[in-house]
Amino acid sequence: MEGYLKNRWIRWGIYLLLGLLFRFTLDVIYSLMYRNYTLFQSMQLYLLTLLITFIALEGIYQVKRWLDRKRPWDKNAYKRFYLQWIYSILIGLFMAMIIRWAYILLRDINTFIAVVDELIIIALVVLVVTVLTVVELSVYLLEKWRFSLAELERFKKENAEFQFESLRSQVNPHFLFNSLNTLSSLIYDDRDKAELFIRELSDVYRYILDNRGRELVPLSSELQVARSYLFLLGLRFEKNLEVEWEIKSAAETKMVAPLTLQLLIENAVKHNIVSKKKPLLIRISASDSTLMVRNNLQRKEVKEYSSHLGLKNIQSRYAFFTSRTVDIYETDGEFVVKIPLIES
């Protein structure tokens, strides 16, 4: 609004419209009060009203600019409102009365000035000034509200980005911690396999380092590193760990958060028995919109230490990318996790 008022032609055009509206409203009121009053008065009277309106509103505008410097809205909006309202009324009444009376008296010193007519003019001036001041206060409050919303959104975005970075930073240590646990147990069982495990682990960890700055990766890349990770697990569990794949080609172009599959596979192996008598079966499937990982439930009697980061981390990370939820549930003898695939 302030930007428009700085343009003098726009501002003067507003003065013109308000002056015409003020004169016409006054004539309507007088025509209703007095039977012989003509609705449309002389051009001279309209020009006088426009002159008074112009001087009064320009004076009010200059006072407004002065208050913007001395008493801006940000300091105390309501005190500023009352100051501007009072100053504007005084200027409006002074200009309306003094110039109008001077014009009347110069034309005919014996002209009768009706008190009722003057009260109507005073009421109209107060009404116009009040409306203009309320409009300006409303515009200020609206702008402040919009700014607050923008600041809130900026804060939410920064907070979300901070939380996401925190979540993403949890993945690498979490993966390394569990891989070292696997390696430590494998060293005692078979040193040759442990050596092969280390070489393959370096390739998987290279993938992690290459994608640590990315929020999303293609599902095809995630499937590749998941197969590498399953190869590492196969060195330890051999045929006791079985994996079934059912991936639609259209799904491979969709996006997922890095290491989603690795965390889900790791979660299945960590919390279930993997043995010759009880092999663990993991089913990995992907449709056009969903990645699903299932495993048969055969929980360990002695539970391993768990930081509880895996599934919570996945849920939290996907909350940043989509309104669709990560579904985690159990059926009869099966644990299921459904991940929403994100459009590239």
Sequence and secondary structure as in RCSB ss.txt:
>XXXX:A:sequence
MEGYLKNRWIRWGIYLLLGLLFRFTLDVIYSLMYRNYTLFQSMQLYLLTLLITFIALEGIYQVKRWLDRKRPWDK
NAYKRFYLQWIYSILIGLFMAMIIRWAYILLRDINTFIAVVDELIIIALVVLVVTVLTVVELSVYLLEKWRFSLA
ELERFKKENAEFQFESLRSQVNPHFLFNSLNTLSSLIYDDRDKAELFIRELSDVYRYILDNRGRELVPLSSELQV
ARSYLFLLGLRFEKNLEVEWEIKSAAETKMVAPLTLQLLIENAVKHNIVSKKKPLLIRISASDSTLMVRNNLQRK
EVKEYSSHLGLKNIQSRYAFFTSRTVDIYETDGEFVVKIPLIES
>XXXX:A:secstr
 HHHHHSHHHHHHHHHHHHHHHHHHHHHHHHHH TT  SS  HHHHHHHHHHHHHHHHHHHHHHHHHHHHS TTT
 HHHHHHHHHHHHHHHHHHHHHHHHHHHHHHH TT    HHHHHHHHHHHHHHHHHHHHHHHHHHHHHHHHHHHH
HHHHHHHHHHHHHHHHHHHHHHHHHHHHHHHHHHHHHHH HHHHHHHHHHHHHHHHHHHHTTT S EEHHHHHHH
HHHHHHHHHHHHGGGEEEEEEE GGGGGSEE TTHHHHHHHHHHHHB  SSSS EEEEEEE SSEEEEEEE  B 
SS     S HHHHHHHHHHTT SS  EEEEETTEEEEEEE B  
